[in-house]
Structure formats: C-alpha cells, structure tokens
Amino acid sequence: MRLIIHSLLIFSLLDLLLPIQGKTPLDELLHFAEEHHYQVDYGELTIKESFKFEQLDDLRTHIIQSGFTKNQTDSDLELEKYQRQLNQNLNEQVTIIQTGDKREMTVNYQLSGNVVKLFQNKENYNLYKSFIGTIYTNKKQDYACISLSEHDMIVSGYFFEKLQTNLKYEEIDRLEEPDFIVISGYSTKFSQKIPTENGQMNLQISARKGSNGEITFMVGTPILTTEY
C-alpha cells in the first residue's frame, strides 16, 4: 500500500522541530511534496563529512551508544558499517571510510525507506535528528531524494510540466532515452547547490517507465544519489 503524506501531522512536527534543529534537503523535499499533494513512496538522505583520524574512537563510541550495530561480516579493515533500524521500513546506515594515509576518514550517513513515517513519529524523528546533529558540523554535504508516483498519468511529459510549474526551475541539462529521462536544473525552492560550468544546480528529476508500464519519478536535491 502506497503512502500519502498527512498534512496536519507532518507540518505540525516540522514546525515544532525544524526551527530548533535545522532543515535537511529531505525536509525541503517533503515540504514540497506536501505543498503540491504529491504521493511519496520512498526517500533517502545521504550526509558526508571528513574528520581527523584521531576522532575515530570517539565517533565509534557515539555511534554504538546511539543504538547502531556494527556489521561483523565486513572484512575490509578500512571500511566499517553500522546499522540502526528505526522501524520495519526505515533503515539508517553509517559507513566509516579510512584513507590510506590514516590522516583523515569520511563518515557517510544514509537514511532510506518510508521517510514519511519518520515525520509522523516524534520519537524516531528526534533520534534521527539528534544523531546527525551530534556527529556532523556545518562542513557536511547533504543529498536527498524522494520517489513519487502519479497513477493517472500516461505520458511523463505532463508530470514534468507540473513539476516545472511547481518548482519553477531553470533547466540546465537533459538526458533523454527510451522510457527514461533525467533533467538537471536550479530551483529557489531548495537551499543546497553545487557549482557547474555555467552557474549552479540544485535539482535533478528522473522518470523511468517500468516493465509494468508504471512510471516512477525521482526528485533529488542537489543531485540524485540513488539509482534512477
């Protein structure tokens, strides 16, 4: 059963929590989806930041104390993975990547699954925000994407027209293949951005037609980080 964002519940949680803890790209995408009544089936948030190697023990301790479990099957000494499941359909993963010279490491965080449910559960939302707020600084890089379904639509061009109207984006690039389209652009709706040759971009939209004929749309800011 697909999920529909419940307006009053989500906005009341966002209004209560976000002014204190700060918005992520995922928050912005879900605000956009709610504002224009899009159905969200799936979402991801990815955060990356580099840290000094001497911080490793403290980071490991905090990750474990936050309820993450280390993946004991990893044999790569320079790659550590930790998992935490907030509910049956919502998973968090932290990956510590050590560089060869041992001076720096990268800590990657990924939240994936039924992100709408996260915003409907205050306890889980606070766990998620508290963890990323403690680990990461303003030097972090944030990426998010959501998957949308439009069941009454036959031609993907119509949905792109709707997104163009609602996002008011400037198109920068387009990749078009049979049953597959990716558009890159810039919209003032989102705060994250990355530089390009001719300016900045902070939006990617994809549409793929599956074997069952249903079209799946992905919207990401500042880029899509999941397979599309």
PyMOL commands that set and color helices and strands:
alter all, ss='L'
color gray80, all
select helices_A, chain A and resi 7-21+25-35+53-65+115-120+122-135+156-167
alter helices_A, ss='H'
color red, helices_A
select strands_A, chain A and resi 39-52+69-70+79-87+90-98+104-113+141-149+170-177+180-186+194-196+199-201+203-209+215-221
alter strands_A, ss='S'
color yellow, strands_A
deselect
rebuild
show_as cartoon
